[in-house]
Amino acid sequence: MKYLLCIPILLTIIACSNDGTSEIGNDWIDSETTFLSIDTLTVRAATLKFDSMVVSGERLLIGSYADPVFGRTNSESYFQLESPGYDIDNEAIFDSIALILKYDNYYYNDTISRQKFDVFEVVDNIKPSSDDYFYNTTTFNYNTSRIGTKIFDARPKGADSLHISIDAAFGNELFSKIQDNDITNIDEFLNEYRGLLVQPDTINNTAVLGFSNDSYLRIYYTIEDEEGNLEETWDFPISSTNSSNHISSSHEGTVLESLTDQEMILPSSETSNTAFMQSGVGVLTRIEFPYVKSLYTITGTGSIVEASLNISIKKNASTINLHTKDSLALYIMDANSDVVSDLLDYSGSAVYGTITEENSEFNITRYSIPIKTFLDTKLSETTNNDNLYLAIYAQDYYNSVDRYILYGENNSDQNKLKLELTYAIYNDN
């Protein structure tokens, strides 16, 4: 796809100071330095979507919600189980079995609607792909006969766990195989029981819920003796290394409908001067600085002292149920929309965007991102860095479904996407 580039705009420069001698690193000692404030360099925002993305097994994400801007988002969890041992008392009698999912306080969208989860037995080995990662597109075959169903009112802040009763025949068979020594080690266990899938209802508009990966499958059993019945439990913890969330989205009928593959770029100029991000499904905002080398047109030898990208959340786009977080993650991306590296500062630490203004009365949330290192890279003459871009992710991009709507570069001055930098010109004479 070809793009027409506009003629670079003229820089608006304000001389902030001319303070005689200034010290800005070793190169600036005893030099006459003029500081310039520049805030009119062109910035362009666009939205794109990864074909797939790595997901984290730190949290089970289960649920479904519909959004007029982003469409339908679904998340289901596959996980392997582990056994605490392989020796159940011969006198023990099976009572029941349940899947205990422990809330981790995360939820997205309104929890007022009743939810439904179904549990299935997975028939494939649950393991990562050849590169040792699980992706949001990863799925495994499963037996379509349900072994558990739960209709419930979600209480991610008011309860510690969700109890899903599992089919007694499934539980009794598992119990008997361990008790009868048909299963005596982890390999035999995983050969018989590959794992479970928890799948949400994807018809109703509910919420995506987060559960801790220290959830477990629990067998309840009784040991009878002369002193009475002794009630016991046997827990099968979820494997944190072999669990994965399959997170999908449908953008049909939305402004994001054209994002059918990773090569599609949706400029903010085509989406009412807005850009978008959504965790879990791979939607992110790409930032371009097409004319940053216009700084070379300023007379004299100069350098960027500091640079900040200011970006705001669109008014009314963040609510108590569709909430945003207090920081943004930054990466460097190439022209093929592949991530090259994290954005680091000169100390080697990751760069984050942080909130600089938050006003609930006027529904304003504004982030500031320090990007001096990125612009220095763009200005470097040692390598060809013209086709490098900033990629902005939401926090917890790999284990949440948070969505963001951001103002683009052509909005009002208060909310527009803007680059503000201080440029120093010095003279050694």
C-alpha positions in Angstrom: 0.0 0.0 0.0 1.4 3.4 -0.9 1.0 6.6 1.1 1.4 10.2 0.0 3.5 12.2 2.4 2.8 15.8 3.1 5.5 18.5 2.9 7.2 18.8 6.4 5.7 21.6 8.5 7.8 24.5 9.6 8.9 24.2 13.2 7.5 26.7 15.7 10.4 27.5 18.0 10.4 29.5 21.2 13.7 30.5 22.7 13.3 29.7 26.4 16.6 30.8 27.6 20.1 31.8 26.7 21.9 31.3 30.0 25.6 31.7 29.0 27.2 28.5 30.3 25.1 25.4 30.9 26.0 21.9 31.8 24.2 19.1 29.9 26.5 16.2 29.9 30.2 16.4 29.2 29.7 17.8 25.7 27.9 20.9 27.1 30.4 22.1 29.7 31.4 25.7 29.2 29.3 26.2 26.1 26.9 28.9 25.1 23.6 27.1 25.1 20.2 28.2 23.9 17.1 26.1 24.9 14.2 25.9 22.5 10.7 24.6 23.3 9.1 22.8 20.3 5.6 21.4 20.3 4.6 21.5 16.6 6.4 18.4 15.2 3.9 16.2 13.4 2.8 13.1 15.3 0.6 10.5 13.7 -1.4 7.8 15.5 -2.8 4.6 14.0 -4.3 1.3 15.2 -3.2 -2.1 14.2 -3.9 -5.7 15.4 -1.4 -8.5 15.8 -2.3 -11.8 14.1 -1.5 -13.5 17.4 0.2 -12.5 20.6 1.8 -14.3 23.5 -0.4 -14.7 26.6 0.5 -15.2 30.2 -0.5 -18.2 32.3 -0.5 -16.1 35.5 -4.2 -15.6 35.4 -7.2 -17.6 34.1 -9.4 -15.3 32.0 -12.9 -16.5 31.5 -15.9 -14.6 30.2 -17.5 -12.7 27.3 -18.6 -9.1 26.8 -19.9 -7.0 23.9 -18.8 -3.4 23.3 -20.2 -1.0 20.7 -16.7 0.2 19.8 -14.6 -3.0 20.0 -17.2 -5.6 19.3 -17.4 -9.0 21.1 -14.5 -10.3 23.2 -14.4 -13.9 24.5 -11.9 -15.7 26.7 -11.8 -19.3 27.7 -9.1 -21.1 29.7 -7.3 -24.4 29.1 -5.2 -25.9 31.9 -3.3 -29.0 32.8 -3.7 -30.5 36.3 -1.2 -31.9 38.7 -1.6 -34.5 41.4 -0.3 -34.1 45.0 0.4 -37.8 45.2 -0.8 -41.2 44.1 -1.8 -43.0 47.3 -5.4 -42.8 48.5 -6.5 -44.8 51.5 -8.1 -48.1 50.5 -10.9 -47.5 53.0 -11.7 -44.1 51.5 -15.1 -43.6 49.8 -15.7 -41.0 47.0 -18.3 -38.3 47.8 -18.1 -35.6 45.1 -15.8 -33.5 42.9 -15.7 -29.7 42.1 -13.6 -27.2 40.3 -12.6 -24.4 42.7 -11.7 -21.2 40.8 -10.2 -18.5 43.0 -11.1 -14.9 42.2 -8.0 -12.7 41.8 -10.1 -9.4 41.9 -9.9 -8.8 38.1 -13.0 -8.3 36.1 -13.9 -6.3 33.0 -17.4 -5.1 32.1 -20.5 -5.0 34.3 -20.9 -8.1 36.5 -24.6 -7.5 37.1 -25.8 -10.1 34.5 -25.8 -13.8 35.4 -23.0 -15.8 33.9 -22.6 -19.4 32.7 -19.5 -21.5 32.6 -19.2 -24.9 31.1 -16.4 -27.4 31.9 -15.0 -29.9 29.4 -12.3 -32.5 29.4 -9.4 -31.7 27.1 -8.1 -34.6 24.9 -4.9 -33.0 23.6 -1.7 -32.5 25.5 -1.8 -29.0 26.8 1.6 -27.7 26.0 3.1 -24.5 24.3 4.1 -24.3 20.7 7.5 -25.1 19.4 8.9 -21.7 20.6 7.7 -22.5 24.2 4.9 -19.9 24.2 1.2 -20.0 24.4 -0.7 -17.5 22.1 -4.1 -16.0 22.3 -5.1 -18.0 19.3 -3.9 -21.4 20.8 -6.7 -24.0 21.2 -6.8 -27.7 22.0 -9.3 -30.4 21.1 -11.8 -31.4 23.9 -14.6 -33.8 24.5 -17.8 -31.8 23.7 -19.8 -33.6 26.5 -19.8 -31.2 29.4 -18.6 -32.5 32.8 -19.7 -29.4 34.7 -22.0 -26.3 34.4 -22.4 -23.3 36.6 -24.9 -20.4 36.3 -24.0 -17.8 38.8 -23.8 -14.1 39.9 -20.1 -13.0 39.6 -18.6 -11.6 42.8 -15.0 -10.9 42.0 -14.7 -8.5 44.9 -17.1 -10.1 47.4 -16.2 -13.8 47.3 -13.0 -15.7 47.4 -13.8 -18.4 44.9 -16.3 -19.9 42.4 -17.4 -23.5 43.1 -18.4 -25.6 40.0 -19.7 -29.1 40.6 -18.2 -31.7 38.3 -19.9 -34.8 37.0 -19.7 -37.6 39.7 -18.9 -40.3 37.2 -15.8 -38.4 36.1 -14.7 -37.8 39.6 -15.3 -41.4 40.8 -13.3 -42.8 37.9 -10.4 -40.5 38.7 -10.6 -41.3 42.4 -10.7 -45.1 41.7 -7.7 -45.1 39.3 -5.5 -43.4 41.9 -6.9 -45.5 44.7 -6.4 -48.8 42.8 -2.9 -47.8 41.7 -3.8 -47.6 38.0 -2.2 -44.2 38.2 1.1 -44.0 40.1 3.0 -41.1 38.6 2.7 -37.9 36.8 3.1 -39.4 33.3 0.4 -41.9 33.9 -1.9 -39.2 35.3 -1.4 -36.9 32.3 -1.8 -39.7 29.9 -5.3 -40.3 31.3 -6.3 -36.7 32.2 -4.9 -34.2 29.8 -6.6 -31.2 31.3 -9.7 -29.1 31.5 -11.4 -26.3 29.5 -13.6 -23.7 31.1 -15.8 -22.0 28.5 -18.1 -19.0 29.0 -21.5 -18.3 27.5 -20.7 -16.2 24.4 -24.3 -15.0 23.7 -25.1 -12.7 26.5 -23.2 -9.5 27.4 -21.6 -10.4 30.7 -18.0 -9.8 32.1 -14.6 -11.3 31.7 -13.4 -12.6 35.1 -9.9 -13.2 36.4 -9.1 -16.3 38.5 -5.8 -17.2 40.2 -3.7 -20.0 38.7 -3.6 -21.5 42.2 -7.2 -22.7 41.6 -7.7 -26.5 41.8 -9.9 -29.5 41.1 -11.0 -31.0 44.5 -12.2 -34.4 45.3 -14.2 -34.8 48.5 -14.1 -38.3 50.2 -14.8 -40.0 53.4 -12.8 -42.5 55.5 -14.9 -44.6 57.8 -13.4 -45.9 61.0 -14.6 -47.0 64.4 -14.6 -43.4 65.8 -16.8 -42.1 63.0 -16.5 -40.7 59.5 -13.5 -38.6 58.6 -14.1 -36.2 55.8 -11.1 -35.5 53.6 -10.2 -33.6 50.4 -7.7 -34.3 47.6 -6.7 -31.3 45.5 -5.3 -31.3 41.9 -3.7 -27.9 41.4 -3.6 -26.2 38.1 -0.3 -26.2 36.3 0.9 -22.6 36.0 3.3 -23.6 33.2 0.8 -25.4 31.1 -2.3 -23.2 31.2 -3.4 -20.8 28.5 -6.2 -18.4 27.7 -7.7 -18.5 24.3 -8.8 -14.8 23.8 -10.7 -13.9 20.6 -12.6 -10.9 19.3 -15.0 -10.1 16.6 -14.9 -6.5 15.3 -17.8 -7.0 12.8 -19.8 -3.8 12.4 -17.2 -1.6 14.3 -14.6 0.9 13.2 -12.0 -1.9 13.7 -13.6 -4.2 11.2 -10.9 -3.6 8.6 -8.1 -5.0 10.9 -8.1 -8.4 9.4 -4.4 -9.0 9.5 -1.2 -7.5 11.0 -0.3 -5.5 7.9 -3.5 -3.4 8.0 -2.9 0.0 9.5 -5.9 2.1 10.5 -4.9 5.8 10.8 -6.6 7.9 13.5 -7.7 10.3 10.7 -10.0 7.6 9.5 -11.5 6.8 12.9 -12.7 10.3 14.0 -9.3 11.2 15.3 -9.0 8.4 17.8 -6.7 5.4 18.3 -7.4 2.1 20.1 -5.8 -0.5 22.3 -7.1 -3.7 23.7 -5.2 -6.2 25.8 -5.4 -9.9 25.1 -6.5 -9.7 21.5 -3.5 -7.7 20.2 -5.0 -4.3 19.4 -2.4 -1.5 19.9 -1.6 2.1 19.0 1.3 2.9 16.7 2.9 6.3 16.9 4.9 7.8 14.0 7.1 10.9 13.9 7.5 11.5 10.2 9.4 14.7 10.3 11.5 14.5 13.3 14.6 15.1 11.2 13.3 18.6 10.5 15.2 19.4 13.7 18.3 19.3 11.5 17.0 22.5 9.8 17.6 24.5 12.9 20.8 26.5 12.5 23.6 25.4 14.8 24.6 22.2 16.5 21.9 20.8 18.7 20.6 17.9 20.7 17.3 16.9 22.3 17.4 17.5 26.1 14.1 16.0 26.9 11.0 14.8 25.0 7.6 13.8 26.1 4.6 12.4 24.2 1.3 13.5 25.8 -1.7 11.3 25.1 -5.2 11.4 26.5 -8.0 9.0 26.9 -11.2 10.0 25.1 -13.8 11.5 27.3 -16.4 8.9 28.6 -14.3 6.1 27.1 -13.3 4.9 30.6 -15.9 3.9 33.2 -16.0 2.0 36.4 -16.6 -1.3 34.5 -14.5 -0.5 31.4 -11.6 0.8 33.4 -8.1 1.8 32.4 -4.8 1.5 34.3 -2.3 4.1 35.6 0.5 3.3 33.2 1.2 2.3 29.6 3.9 0.0 28.2 6.2 1.1 25.3 7.9 -0.9 22.6 9.8 -0.2 19.3 8.2 -1.6 16.2 9.4 -1.9 12.6 7.6 -1.3 9.3 6.4 -4.9 9.3 4.6 -4.3 12.6 7.0 -6.6 14.3 8.2 -5.6 17.8 12.0 -4.9 17.8 12.6 -4.2 21.5 11.3 -2.7 24.6 11.7 1.1 24.8 14.4 1.7 27.3 15.9 4.8 28.9 19.6 5.5 29.0 19.9 3.6 32.3 18.6 0.5 30.6 15.2 0.6 32.4 11.9 0.1 30.7 10.0 3.3 29.8 6.4 3.6 30.8 3.7 6.2 30.2 2.3 7.5 33.5 -0.7 9.6 34.3 0.1 13.3 34.7 -3.5 14.5 34.9 -6.6 12.8 36.1 -9.8 14.7 36.7 -12.9 12.7 37.3 -15.2 15.8 37.2 -14.2 16.6 33.7 -13.4 13.0 32.7 -9.8 13.7 31.8 -7.0 11.2 31.9 -3.7 12.2 30.4 -0.5 10.2 30.1 3.1 11.5 29.6 5.7 9.3 27.9 9.4 10.1 28.0 10.7 9.3 24.6 14.1 11.0 24.3 15.9 7.7 23.7 13.6 6.8 20.9 13.9 10.2 19.1 17.7 10.1 19.5 17.6 6.7 17.8 15.5 8.1 15.0 18.0 10.9 14.6 21.0 8.7 14.6 23.0 8.7 11.4 24.8 5.4 12.1 21.8 3.2 11.1 18.7 3.6 9.0 16.0 4.2 11.6 13.4 5.9 9.4 11.0 3.0 9.6 10.9 2.6 13.4 7.7 3.4 15.3 6.5 3.5 18.9 4.0 0.8 19.9 1.8 1.6 22.9 0.4 -1.3 24.9 -2.0 -1.3 27.8 -0.6 -2.4 31.1 -1.2 -6.2 31.7 -1.4 -6.6 27.9 -0.8 -10.3 28.1 -3.3 -11.3 30.8 -6.3 -8.9 30.6 -8.8 -7.6 28.1 -8.7 -3.9 29.0 -9.6 -1.5 26.2 -8.6 2.1 25.6 -9.8 4.8 23.3 -7.2 7.6 22.8 -7.4 11.0 21.3 -5.4 11.4 18.0 -3.3 14.3 16.7 -6.1 16.4 15.3 -8.3 17.0 18.4 -8.5 20.1 20.5 -5.2 21.4 21.9 -6.1 20.3 25.4 -6.6 16.7 24.5 -4.7 16.2 21.2 -1.8 13.8 20.9 1.3 16.0 21.1 5.0 15.8 21.2 6.7 18.4 23.5 10.5 18.6 23.5 13.3 20.8 24.6 16.1 21.2 22.1 19.4 22.8 23.0 21.7 24.6 20.5 25.2 25.3 21.6 28.3 27.1 20.3 31.8 26.0 21.4 33.3 29.3 20.3 
